[in-house]
Amino acid sequence: MATKTLFDREYAKIKQDCFDIHNLDVNRFCDTVTGYSTKSEKEKMDALLELDTLLYTRLGIDSTLTDKRETKKKSRIIYRAIKTFNKSVGDSFLQHMDPDVWHTELGLLRDYEKVYTKK
């Protein structure tokens, strides 16, 4: 019998009967995994990246834009959790996320500034 990985044990606690990205409790998973003091950094990283992989493999051509955005949000949560124990890797993941997301957010910020900071 194979030993269960950290991912297998913790994912079983948040797993749903029918996968739904909107209701998946990624924060709980990340808090639990990063909270282990007996696990190595590699084990924590593996578990978090395995969940990230699962999120993206559940996307398909029939996924809605909302599903894709929600996946990116959850992914960002995972990368921030990685940053808590490995700052350089976490920062690198966050910086290399899809640039369209960052440009969209920057564009919204610029629009906000134009509307609300009129002189």
N, CA, C and O atoms as a Tinker XYZ file with bonds, in Angstrom:
   476  protein
     1  N      0.840000   -1.184000    0.000000    73     2
     2  CA     0.000000    0.000000    0.000000    64     1     3
     3  C      0.884000    1.246000    0.000000    63     2     4     5
     4  O      1.784000    1.381000    0.828000    81     3
     5  N      0.622000    2.129000   -0.915000    73     3     6
     6  CA     1.427000    3.345000   -1.056000    64     5     7
     7  C      1.055000    4.351000    0.034000    63     6     8     9
     8  O     -0.096000    4.429000    0.464000    81     7
     9  N      2.040000    5.106000    0.460000    73     7    10
    10  CA     1.822000    6.152000    1.448000    64     9    11
    11  C      1.154000    7.341000    0.775000    63    10    12    13
    12  O      1.523000    7.724000   -0.335000    81    11
    13  N      0.168000    7.923000    1.453000    73    11    14
    14  CA    -0.504000    9.092000    0.903000    64    13    15
    15  C      0.409000   10.299000    1.024000    63    14    16    17
    16  O      1.121000   10.462000    2.014000    81    15
    17  N      0.377000   11.136000    0.007000    73    15    18
    18  CA     1.162000   12.371000    0.032000    64    17    19
    19  C      0.420000   13.429000    0.838000    63    18    20    21
    20  O     -0.755000   13.269000    1.168000    81    19
    21  N      1.113000   14.492000    1.142000    73    19    22
    22  CA     0.504000   15.615000    1.850000    64    21    23
    23  C     -0.691000   16.149000    1.065000    63    22    24    25
    24  O     -1.728000   16.472000    1.645000    81    23
    25  N     -0.544000   16.239000   -0.248000    73    23    26
    26  CA    -1.644000   16.709000   -1.093000    64    25    27
    27  C     -2.850000   15.787000   -0.948000    63    26    28    29
    28  O     -3.967000   16.257000   -0.734000    81    27
    29  N     -2.629000   14.471000   -1.063000    73    27    30
    30  CA    -3.741000   13.517000   -0.988000    64    29    31
    31  C     -4.502000   13.637000    0.338000    63    30    32    33
    32  O     -5.733000   13.621000    0.353000    81    31
    33  N     -3.779000   13.754000    1.427000    73    31    34
    34  CA    -4.420000   13.849000    2.743000    64    33    35
    35  C     -5.225000   15.138000    2.891000    63    34    36    37
    36  O     -6.366000   15.108000    3.353000    81    35
    37  N     -4.644000   16.253000    2.505000    73    35    38
    38  CA    -5.319000   17.540000    2.707000    64    37    39
    39  C     -6.405000   17.799000    1.664000    63    38    40    41
    40  O     -7.432000   18.402000    1.976000    81    39
    41  N     -6.187000   17.350000    0.438000    73    39    42
    42  CA    -7.204000   17.563000   -0.601000    64    41    43
    43  C     -8.459000   16.762000   -0.281000    63    42    44    45
    44  O     -9.570000   17.189000   -0.595000    81    43
    45  N     -8.283000   15.600000    0.343000    73    43    46
    46  CA    -9.441000   14.779000    0.721000    64    45    47
    47  C    -10.369000   15.536000    1.660000    63    46    48    49
    48  O    -11.573000   15.278000    1.676000    81    47
    49  N     -9.834000   16.462000    2.436000    73    47    50
    50  CA   -10.629000   17.240000    3.392000    64    49    51
    51  C    -11.473000   18.321000    2.717000    63    50    52    53
    52  O    -12.511000   18.712000    3.251000    81    51
    53  N    -11.047000   18.803000    1.561000    73    51    54
    54  CA   -11.808000   19.869000    0.884000    64    53    55
    55  C    -12.446000   19.390000   -0.415000    63    54    56    57
    56  O    -13.148000   20.148000   -1.086000    81    55
    57  N    -12.200000   18.133000   -0.765000    73    55    58
    58  CA   -12.707000   17.580000   -2.028000    64    57    59
    59  C    -14.234000   17.607000   -2.048000    63    58    60    61
    60  O    -14.888000   17.437000   -1.020000    81    59
    61  N    -14.774000   17.821000   -3.221000    73    59    62
    62  CA   -16.212000   17.900000   -3.400000    64    61    63
    63  C    -16.687000   16.703000   -4.212000    63    62    64    65
    64  O    -15.905000   16.079000   -4.929000    81    63
    65  N    -17.978000   16.385000   -4.095000    73    63    66
    66  CA   -18.527000   15.291000   -4.908000    64    65    67
    67  C    -18.434000   15.640000   -6.385000    63    66    68    69
    68  O    -18.071000   14.804000   -7.213000    81    67
    69  N    -18.765000   16.876000   -6.700000    73    67    70
    70  CA   -18.670000   17.378000   -8.066000    64    69    71
    71  C    -17.794000   18.619000   -8.022000    63    70    72    73
    72  O    -18.124000   19.585000   -7.334000    81    71
    73  N    -16.694000   18.606000   -8.741000    73    71    74
    74  CA   -15.728000   19.703000   -8.684000    64    73    75
    75  C    -16.386000   21.018000   -9.071000    63    74    76    77
    76  O    -17.013000   21.124000  -10.125000    81    75
    77  N    -16.238000   22.014000   -8.213000    73    75    78
    78  CA   -16.771000   23.352000   -8.468000    64    77    79
    79  C    -15.732000   24.372000   -8.007000    63    78    80    81
    80  O    -15.528000   24.558000   -6.807000    81    79
    81  N    -15.092000   25.018000   -8.943000    73    79    82
    82  CA   -14.006000   25.955000   -8.649000    64    81    83
    83  C    -14.472000   27.073000   -7.720000    63    82    84    85
    84  O    -13.689000   27.568000   -6.910000    81    83
    85  N    -15.727000   27.471000   -7.827000    73    83    86
    86  CA   -16.228000   28.597000   -7.044000    64    85    87
    87  C    -16.384000   28.257000   -5.558000    63    86    88    89
    88  O    -16.347000   29.154000   -4.715000    81    87
    89  N    -16.555000   26.989000   -5.235000    73    87    90
    90  CA   -16.772000   26.591000   -3.848000    64    89    91
    91  C    -15.576000   25.875000   -3.230000    63    90    92    93
    92  O    -15.632000   25.466000   -2.070000    81    91
    93  N    -14.506000   25.720000   -3.983000    73    91    94
    94  CA   -13.324000   25.030000   -3.476000    64    93    95
    95  C    -12.600000   25.924000   -2.472000    63    94    96    97
    96  O    -12.265000   27.067000   -2.782000    81    95
    97  N    -12.361000   25.406000   -1.279000    73    95    98
    98  CA   -11.761000   26.199000   -0.201000    64    97    99
    99  C    -10.233000   26.134000   -0.267000    63    98   100   101
   100  O     -9.600000   25.400000    0.492000    81    99
   101  N     -9.664000   26.898000   -1.166000    73    99   102
   102  CA    -8.212000   26.908000   -1.377000    64   101   103
   103  C     -7.504000   27.557000   -0.191000    63   102   104   105
   104  O     -6.408000   27.133000    0.176000    81   103
   105  N     -8.103000   28.566000    0.406000    73   103   106
   106  CA    -7.489000   29.215000    1.573000    64   105   107
   107  C     -7.269000   28.221000    2.702000    63   106   108   109
   108  O     -6.203000   28.201000    3.317000    81   107
   109  N     -8.258000   27.411000    2.972000    73   107   110
   110  CA    -8.147000   26.400000    4.037000    64   109   111
   111  C     -7.030000   25.413000    3.725000    63   110   112   113
   112  O     -6.218000   25.078000    4.588000    81   111
   113  N     -7.002000   24.960000    2.488000    73   111   114
   114  CA    -5.963000   24.010000    2.074000    64   113   115
   115  C     -4.576000   24.625000    2.262000    63   114   116   117
   116  O     -3.683000   23.998000    2.831000    81   115
   117  N     -4.406000   25.849000    1.781000    73   115   118
   118  CA    -3.101000   26.521000    1.869000    64   117   119
   119  C     -2.697000   26.759000    3.321000    63   118   120   121
   120  O     -1.542000   26.545000    3.689000    81   119
   121  N     -3.639000   27.200000    4.141000    73   119   122
   122  CA    -3.335000   27.445000    5.553000    64   121   123
   123  C     -2.900000   26.161000    6.255000    63   122   124   125
   124  O     -1.963000   26.165000    7.053000    81   123
   125  N     -3.586000   25.070000    5.953000    73   123   126
   126  CA    -3.251000   23.791000    6.577000    64   125   127
   127  C     -1.871000   23.319000    6.146000    63   126   128   129
   128  O     -1.051000   22.924000    6.975000    81   127
   129  N     -1.621000   23.363000    4.840000    73   127   130
   130  CA    -0.342000   22.872000    4.314000    64   129   131
   131  C      0.824000   23.714000    4.828000    63   130   132   133
   132  O      1.832000   23.168000    5.276000    81   131
   133  N      0.696000   25.023000    4.766000    73   131   134
   134  CA     1.804000   25.874000    5.212000    64   133   135
   135  C      1.979000   25.838000    6.725000    63   134   136   137
   136  O      3.043000   26.189000    7.236000    81   135
   137  N      0.947000   25.417000    7.442000    73   135   138
   138  CA     1.012000   25.361000    8.894000    64   137   139
   139  C      1.794000   24.179000    9.451000    63   138   140   141
   140  O      2.138000   24.171000   10.633000    81   139
   141  N      2.078000   23.190000    8.626000    73   139   142
   142  CA     2.826000   22.028000    9.098000    64   141   143
   143  C      4.272000   22.404000    9.400000    63   142   144   145
   144  O      4.985000   22.912000    8.535000    81   143
   145  N      4.691000   22.153000   10.617000    73   143   146
   146  CA     6.090000   22.412000   10.961000    64   145   147
   147  C      6.943000   21.163000   10.763000    63   146   148   149
   148  O      8.171000   21.242000   10.730000    81   147
   149  N      6.290000   20.017000   10.632000    73   147   150
   150  CA     7.023000   18.759000   10.474000    64   149   151
   151  C      7.272000   18.400000    9.014000    63   150   152   153
   152  O      7.984000   17.438000    8.723000    81   151
   153  N      6.693000   19.161000    8.101000    73   151   154
   154  CA     6.866000   18.880000    6.674000    64   153   155
   155  C      7.951000   19.768000    6.096000    63   154   156   157
   156  O      8.141000   20.910000    6.517000    81   155
   157  N      8.654000   19.220000    5.126000    73   155   158
   158  CA     9.722000   19.984000    4.485000    64   157   159
   159  C      9.132000   21.020000    3.531000    63   158   160   161
   160  O      7.968000   20.942000    3.139000    81   159
   161  N      9.959000   21.979000    3.175000    73   159   162
   162  CA     9.547000   22.999000    2.216000    64   161   163
   163  C      9.157000   22.347000    0.886000    63   162   164   165
   164  O      8.198000   22.767000    0.238000    81   163
   165  N      9.903000   21.326000    0.494000    73   163   166
   166  CA     9.618000   20.617000   -0.767000    64   165   167
   167  C      8.243000   19.946000   -0.725000    63   166   168   169
   168  O      7.491000   20.013000   -1.697000    81   167
   169  N      7.913000   19.301000    0.394000    73   167   170
   170  CA     6.610000   18.643000    0.515000    64   169   171
   171  C      5.479000   19.662000    0.444000    63   170   172   173
   172  O      4.463000   19.422000   -0.208000    81   171
   173  N      5.653000   20.786000    1.105000    73   171   174
   174  CA     4.643000   21.841000    1.077000    64   173   175
   175  C      4.480000   22.387000   -0.343000    63   174   176   177
   176  O      3.361000   22.543000   -0.833000    81   175
   177  N      5.606000   22.674000   -0.995000    73   175   178
   178  CA     5.580000   23.200000   -2.358000    64   177   179
   179  C      4.907000   22.205000   -3.300000    63   178   180   181
   180  O      4.084000   22.591000   -4.129000    81   179
   181  N      5.255000   20.925000   -3.173000    73   179   182
   182  CA     4.657000   19.894000   -4.023000    64   181   183
   183  C      3.145000   19.845000   -3.857000    63   182   184   185
   184  O      2.414000   19.773000   -4.844000    81   183
   185  N      2.672000   19.884000   -2.614000    73   183   186
   186  CA     1.238000   19.816000   -2.357000    64   185   187
   187  C      0.512000   21.026000   -2.939000    63   186   188   189
   188  O     -0.538000   20.883000   -3.566000    81   187
   189  N      1.069000   22.207000   -2.730000    73   187   190
   190  CA     0.427000   23.424000   -3.229000    64   189   191
   191  C      0.421000   23.468000   -4.759000    63   190   192   193
   192  O     -0.579000   23.848000   -5.369000    81   191
   193  N      1.527000   23.084000   -5.370000    73   191   194
   194  CA     1.583000   23.100000   -6.836000    64   193   195
   195  C      0.729000   21.996000   -7.449000    63   194   196   197
   196  O      0.247000   22.134000   -8.574000    81   195
   197  N      0.543000   20.910000   -6.721000    73   195   198
   198  CA    -0.338000   19.857000   -7.217000    64   197   199
   199  C     -1.785000   20.356000   -7.262000    63   198   200   201
   200  O     -2.520000   20.056000   -8.202000    81   199
   201  N     -2.184000   21.112000   -6.248000    73   199   202
   202  CA    -3.523000   21.704000   -6.270000    64   201   203
   203  C     -3.635000   22.716000   -7.412000    63   202   204   205
   204  O     -4.656000   22.763000   -8.099000    81   203
   205  N     -2.603000   23.518000   -7.618000    73   203   206
   206  CA    -2.604000   24.492000   -8.709000    64   205   207
   207  C     -2.761000   23.777000  -10.063000    63   206   208   209
   208  O     -3.507000   24.217000  -10.938000    81   207
   209  N     -2.048000   22.685000  -10.198000    73   207   210
   210  CA    -2.141000   21.894000  -11.431000    64   209   211
   211  C     -3.553000   21.353000  -11.621000    63   210   212   213
   212  O     -4.097000   21.383000  -12.724000    81   211
   213  N     -4.135000   20.862000  -10.542000    73   211   214
   214  CA    -5.497000   20.333000  -10.610000    64   213   215
   215  C     -6.469000   21.411000  -11.079000    63   214   216   217
   216  O     -7.340000   21.152000  -11.909000    81   215
   217  N     -6.318000   22.613000  -10.547000    73   215   218
   218  CA    -7.217000   23.709000  -10.937000    64   217   219
   219  C     -7.152000   23.981000  -12.434000    63   218   220   221
   220  O     -8.181000   24.136000  -13.091000    81   219
   221  N     -5.932000   24.038000  -12.969000    73   219   222
   222  CA    -5.780000   24.353000  -14.393000    64   221   223
   223  C     -6.152000   23.185000  -15.301000    63   222   224   225
   224  O     -6.590000   23.404000  -16.431000    81   223
   225  N     -5.988000   21.957000  -14.835000    73   223   226
   226  CA    -6.372000   20.816000  -15.676000    64   225   227
   227  C     -7.886000   20.656000  -15.735000    63   226   228   229
   228  O     -8.406000   19.982000  -16.624000    81   227
   229  N     -8.594000   21.271000  -14.796000    73   227   230
   230  CA   -10.063000   21.229000  -14.823000    64   229   231
   231  C    -10.647000   22.248000  -15.795000    63   230   232   233
   232  O    -11.840000   22.203000  -16.094000    81   231
   233  N     -9.822000   23.164000  -16.289000    73   231   234
   234  CA   -10.301000   24.123000  -17.293000    64   233   235
   235  C    -10.338000   23.441000  -18.651000    63   234   236   237
   236  O     -9.498000   22.596000  -18.959000    81   235
   237  N    -11.305000   23.813000  -19.445000    73   235   238
   238  CA   -11.412000   23.258000  -20.792000    64   237   239
   239  C    -11.936000   24.310000  -21.749000    63   238   240   241
   240  O    -12.131000   25.467000  -21.376000    81   239
   241  N    -12.164000   23.896000  -22.991000    73   239   242
   242  CA   -12.655000   24.869000  -23.976000    64   241   243
   243  C    -14.071000   25.321000  -23.657000    63   242   244   245
   244  O    -14.517000   26.361000  -24.144000    81   243
   245  N    -14.781000   24.546000  -22.842000    73   243   246
   246  CA   -16.140000   24.920000  -22.474000    64   245   247
   247  C    -16.192000   25.724000  -21.176000    63   246   248   249
   248  O    -17.276000   26.083000  -20.717000    81   247
   249  N    -15.037000   26.011000  -20.583000    73   247   250
   250  CA   -14.999000   26.792000  -19.342000    64   249   251
   251  C    -15.373000   28.237000  -19.624000    63   250   252   253
   252  O    -14.983000   28.820000  -20.636000    81   251
   253  N    -16.133000   28.790000  -18.708000    73   251   254
   254  CA   -16.558000   30.179000  -18.864000    64   253   255
   255  C    -15.417000   31.116000  -18.466000    63   254   256   257
   256  O    -14.450000   30.701000  -17.828000    81   255
   257  N    -15.545000   32.355000  -18.845000    73   255   258
   258  CA   -14.565000   33.368000  -18.466000    64   257   259
   259  C    -14.521000   33.503000  -16.945000    63   258   260   261
   260  O    -13.457000   33.722000  -16.366000    81   259
   261  N    -15.664000   33.373000  -16.312000    73   259   262
   262  CA   -15.728000   33.429000  -14.846000    64   261   263
   263  C    -14.928000   32.292000  -14.226000    63   262   264   265
   264  O    -14.209000   32.507000  -13.251000    81   263
   265  N    -15.042000   31.080000  -14.778000    73   263   266
   266  CA   -14.272000   29.932000  -14.291000    64   265   267
   267  C    -12.774000   30.182000  -14.433000    63   266   268   269
   268  O    -11.992000   29.859000  -13.538000    81   267
   269  N    -12.388000   30.756000  -15.556000    73   267   270
   270  CA   -10.965000   31.037000  -15.796000    64   269   271
   271  C    -10.444000   32.098000  -14.824000    63   270   272   273
   272  O     -9.339000   31.974000  -14.296000    81   271
   273  N    -11.228000   33.117000  -14.598000    73   271   274
   274  CA   -10.818000   34.167000  -13.649000    64   273   275
   275  C    -10.736000   33.617000  -12.229000    63   274   276   277
   276  O     -9.822000   33.956000  -11.476000    81   275
   277  N    -11.687000   32.771000  -11.870000    73   275   278
   278  CA   -11.699000   32.184000  -10.534000    64   277   279
   279  C    -10.481000   31.282000  -10.336000    63   278   280   281
   280  O     -9.893000   31.255000   -9.255000    81   279
   281  N    -10.111000   30.553000  -11.373000    73   279   282
   282  CA    -8.925000   29.700000  -11.305000    64   281   283
   283  C     -7.681000   30.549000  -11.084000    63   282   284   285
   284  O     -6.820000   30.182000  -10.284000    81   283
   285  N     -7.574000   31.663000  -11.771000    73   283   286
   286  CA    -6.417000   32.546000  -11.589000    64   285   287
   287  C     -6.385000   33.130000  -10.185000    63   286   288   289
   288  O     -5.315000   33.269000   -9.592000    81   287
   289  N     -7.555000   33.473000   -9.651000    73   287   290
   290  CA    -7.612000   33.991000   -8.282000    64   289   291
   291  C     -7.121000   32.947000   -7.289000    63   290   292   293
   292  O     -6.341000   33.243000   -6.384000    81   291
   293  N     -7.596000   31.713000   -7.479000    73   291   294
   294  CA    -7.194000   30.623000   -6.579000    64   293   295
   295  C     -5.704000   30.350000   -6.730000    63   294   296   297
   296  O     -5.017000   30.069000   -5.748000    81   295
   297  N     -5.214000   30.431000   -7.939000    73   295   298
   298  CA    -3.796000   30.212000   -8.202000    64   297   299
   299  C     -2.961000   31.269000   -7.496000    63   298   300   301
   300  O     -1.909000   30.965000   -6.934000    81   299
   301  N     -3.430000   32.504000   -7.527000    73   299   302
   302  CA    -2.732000   33.596000   -6.849000    64   301   303
   303  C     -2.676000   33.337000   -5.337000    63   302   304   305
   304  O     -1.671000   33.633000   -4.691000    81   303
   305  N     -3.744000   32.790000   -4.787000    73   303   306
   306  CA    -3.764000   32.432000   -3.357000    64   305   307
   307  C     -2.691000   31.387000   -3.069000    63   306   308   309
   308  O     -1.988000   31.470000   -2.061000    81   307
   309  N     -2.572000   30.418000   -3.946000    73   307   310
   310  CA    -1.569000   29.360000   -3.786000    64   309   311
   311  C     -0.164000   29.949000   -3.850000    63   310   312   313
   312  O      0.689000   29.599000   -3.035000    81   311
   313  N      0.084000   30.828000   -4.798000    73   311   314
   314  CA     1.417000   31.425000   -4.942000    64   313   315
   315  C      1.764000   32.291000   -3.735000    63   314   316   317
   316  O      2.919000   32.337000   -3.310000    81   315
   317  N      0.772000   32.972000   -3.189000    73   315   318
   318  CA     1.020000   33.764000   -1.977000    64   317   319
   319  C      1.343000   32.856000   -0.793000    63   318   320   321
   320  O      2.154000   33.207000    0.064000    81   319
   321  N      0.707000   31.694000   -0.751000    73   319   322
   322  CA     1.007000   30.732000    0.316000    64   321   323
   323  C      2.443000   30.225000    0.165000    63   322   324   325
   324  O      3.151000   30.070000    1.160000    81   323
   325  N      2.869000   29.970000   -1.050000    73   323   326
   326  CA     4.249000   29.540000   -1.302000    64   325   327
   327  C      5.209000   30.631000   -0.848000    63   326   328   329
   328  O      6.267000   30.344000   -0.288000    81   327
   329  N      4.838000   31.868000   -1.089000    73   327   330
   330  CA     5.682000   33.003000   -0.719000    64   329   331
   331  C      5.927000   33.071000    0.790000    63   330   332   333
   332  O      6.929000   33.641000    1.220000    81   331
   333  N      5.032000   32.501000    1.600000    73   331   334
   334  CA     5.202000   32.557000    3.055000    64   333   335
   335  C      6.395000   31.738000    3.539000    63   334   336   337
   336  O      6.959000   32.031000    4.593000    81   335
   337  N      6.785000   30.711000    2.776000    73   335   338
   338  CA     7.934000   29.916000    3.206000    64   337   339
   339  C      9.075000   29.921000    2.200000    63   338   340   341
   340  O     10.170000   29.450000    2.507000    81   339
   341  N      8.835000   30.452000    0.992000    73   339   342
   342  CA     9.902000   30.596000    0.008000    64   341   343
   343  C      9.618000   31.862000   -0.794000    63   342   344   345
   344  O      8.990000   31.814000   -1.851000    81   343
   345  N     10.082000   32.974000   -0.286000    73   343   346
   346  CA     9.760000   34.283000   -0.866000    64   345   347
   347  C     10.160000   34.402000   -2.325000    63   346   348   349
   348  O      9.384000   34.915000   -3.130000    81   347
   349  N     11.350000   33.942000   -2.687000    73   347   350
   350  CA    11.818000   34.129000   -4.067000    64   349   351
   351  C     10.970000   33.343000   -5.064000    63   350   352   353
   352  O     10.633000   33.860000   -6.129000    81   351
   353  N     10.625000   32.115000   -4.734000    73   351   354
   354  CA     9.800000   31.311000   -5.645000    64   353   355
   355  C      8.386000   31.881000   -5.717000    63   354   356   357
   356  O      7.822000   32.009000   -6.803000    81   355
   357  N      7.813000   32.224000   -4.564000    73   355   358
   358  CA     6.472000   32.800000   -4.550000    64   357   359
   359  C      6.395000   34.091000   -5.350000    63   358   360   361
   360  O      5.467000   34.288000   -6.135000    81   359
   361  N      7.373000   34.968000   -5.151000    73   359   362
   362  CA     7.419000   36.215000   -5.927000    64   361   363
   363  C      7.539000   35.936000   -7.416000    63   362   364   365
   364  O      6.886000   36.587000   -8.231000    81   363
   365  N      8.368000   34.976000   -7.765000    73   363   366
   366  CA     8.564000   34.637000   -9.175000    64   365   367
   367  C      7.264000   34.145000   -9.812000    63   366   368   369
   368  O      6.917000   34.560000  -10.917000    81   367
   369  N      6.546000   33.259000   -9.113000    73   367   370
   370  CA     5.259000   32.774000   -9.634000    64   369   371
   371  C      4.277000   33.922000   -9.809000    63   370   372   373
   372  O      3.596000   34.011000  -10.830000    81   371
   373  N      4.205000   34.788000   -8.829000    73   371   374
   374  CA     3.270000   35.908000   -8.904000    64   373   375
   375  C      3.617000   36.863000  -10.044000    63   374   376   377
   376  O      2.722000   37.373000  -10.717000    81   375
   377  N      4.909000   37.108000  -10.264000    73   375   378
   378  CA     5.328000   38.020000  -11.324000    64   377   379
   379  C      5.101000   37.429000  -12.712000    63   378   380   381
   380  O      4.920000   38.165000  -13.682000    81   379
   381  N      5.111000   36.107000  -12.805000    73   379   382
   382  CA     4.981000   35.474000  -14.113000    64   381   383
   383  C      3.575000   34.991000  -14.422000    63   382   384   385
   384  O      3.372000   34.220000  -15.360000    81   383
   385  N      2.614000   35.436000  -13.645000    73   383   386
   386  CA     1.233000   35.098000  -13.968000    64   385   387
   387  C      0.864000   35.775000  -15.283000    63   386   388   389
   388  O      1.565000   36.672000  -15.751000    81   387
   389  N     -0.207000   35.350000  -15.849000    73   387   390
   390  CA    -0.679000   35.861000  -17.130000    64   389   391
   391  C     -0.664000   37.388000  -17.139000    63   390   392   393
   392  O     -1.369000   38.016000  -16.349000    81   391
   393  N      0.136000   37.996000  -18.027000    73   391   394
   394  CA     0.237000   39.460000  -18.039000    64   393   395
   395  C     -1.078000   40.160000  -18.358000    63   394   396   397
   396  O     -1.262000   41.316000  -17.977000    81   395
   397  N     -2.000000   39.485000  -19.052000    73   395   398
   398  CA    -3.277000   40.107000  -19.373000    64   397   399
   399  C     -4.039000   40.475000  -18.110000    63   398   400   401
   400  O     -4.725000   41.496000  -18.066000    81   399
   401  N     -3.915000   39.641000  -17.085000    73   399   402
   402  CA    -4.602000   39.921000  -15.834000    64   401   403
   403  C     -4.045000   41.194000  -15.223000    63   402   404   405
   404  O     -4.796000   42.070000  -14.792000    81   403
   405  N     -2.717000   41.289000  -15.189000    73   403   406
   406  CA    -2.096000   42.466000  -14.586000    64   405   407
   407  C     -2.393000   43.721000  -15.391000    63   406   408   409
   408  O     -2.614000   44.787000  -14.816000    81   407
   409  N     -2.400000   43.607000  -16.714000    73   407   410
   410  CA    -2.714000   44.777000  -17.540000    64   409   411
   411  C     -4.166000   45.206000  -17.342000    63   410   412   413
   412  O     -4.466000   46.400000  -17.319000    81   411
   413  N     -5.065000   44.235000  -17.199000    73   411   414
   414  CA    -6.468000   44.563000  -16.974000    64   413   415
   415  C     -6.622000   45.288000  -15.652000    63   414   416   417
   416  O     -7.297000   46.314000  -15.571000    81   415
   417  N     -5.984000   44.745000  -14.604000    73   415   418
   418  CA    -6.077000   45.389000  -13.303000    64   417   419
   419  C     -5.459000   46.779000  -13.337000    63   418   420   421
   420  O     -5.998000   47.702000  -12.726000    81   419
   421  N     -4.353000   46.950000  -14.027000    73   419   422
   422  CA    -3.707000   48.251000  -14.140000    64   421   423
   423  C     -4.615000   49.214000  -14.904000    63   422   424   425
   424  O     -4.738000   50.382000  -14.536000    81   423
   425  N     -5.248000   48.719000  -15.968000    73   423   426
   426  CA    -6.164000   49.545000  -16.740000    64   425   427
   427  C     -7.345000   50.011000  -15.902000    63   426   428   429
   428  O     -7.761000   51.165000  -15.998000    81   427
   429  N     -7.885000   49.117000  -15.083000    73   427   430
   430  CA    -8.985000   49.483000  -14.199000    64   429   431
   431  C     -8.536000   50.524000  -13.185000    63   430   432   433
   432  O     -9.283000   51.447000  -12.862000    81   431
   433  N     -7.320000   50.376000  -12.685000    73   431   434
   434  CA    -6.786000   51.341000  -11.735000    64   433   435
   435  C     -6.632000   52.712000  -12.395000    63   434   436   437
   436  O     -6.953000   53.737000  -11.795000    81   435
   437  N     -6.144000   52.718000  -13.625000    73   435   438
   438  CA    -5.997000   53.991000  -14.333000    64   437   439
   439  C     -7.349000   54.653000  -14.566000    63   438   440   441
   440  O     -7.492000   55.867000  -14.420000    81   439
   441  N     -8.357000   53.826000  -14.938000    73   439   442
   442  CA    -9.703000   54.366000  -15.129000    64   441   443
   443  C    -10.238000   54.953000  -13.829000    63   442   444   445
   444  O    -10.845000   56.024000  -13.820000    81   443
   445  N    -10.006000   54.245000  -12.743000    73   443   446
   446  CA   -10.430000   54.708000  -11.420000    64   445   447
   447  C     -9.775000   56.046000  -11.098000    63   446   448   449
   448  O    -10.429000   56.977000  -10.629000    81   447
   449  N     -8.471000   56.124000  -11.358000    73   447   450
   450  CA    -7.741000   57.359000  -11.064000    64   449   451
   451  C     -8.264000   58.518000  -11.901000    63   450   452   453
   452  O     -8.376000   59.635000  -11.397000    81   451
   453  N     -8.585000   58.278000  -13.158000    73   451   454
   454  CA    -9.095000   59.340000  -14.026000    64   453   455
   455  C    -10.431000   59.868000  -13.517000    63   454   456   457
   456  O    -10.684000   61.072000  -13.542000    81   455
   457  N    -11.286000   58.954000  -13.055000    73   455   458
   458  CA   -12.615000   59.346000  -12.622000    64   457   459
   459  C    -12.596000   60.019000  -11.261000    63   458   460   461
   460  O    -13.278000   61.022000  -11.050000    81   459
   461  N    -11.816000   59.471000  -10.339000    73   459   462
   462  CA   -11.885000   59.905000   -8.954000    64   461   463
   463  C    -10.781000   60.869000   -8.508000    63   462   464   465
   464  O    -10.797000   61.345000   -7.373000    81   463
   465  N     -9.850000   61.150000   -9.369000    73   463   466
   466  CA    -8.785000   62.071000   -8.961000    64   465   467
   467  C     -8.729000   63.276000   -9.888000    63   466   468   469
   468  O     -7.654000   63.804000  -10.172000    81   467
   469  N     -9.879000   63.699000  -10.348000    73   467   470
   470  CA    -9.923000   64.895000  -11.201000    64   469   471
   471  C     -9.467000   66.103000  -10.395000    63   470   472   473
   472  O     -9.843000   66.274000   -9.236000    81   471
   473  N     -8.662000   66.927000  -11.024000    73   471   474
   474  CA    -8.148000   68.128000  -10.340000    64   473   475
   475  C     -8.933000   69.334000  -10.725000    63   474   476
   476  O     -8.648000   70.434000  -10.252000    81   475
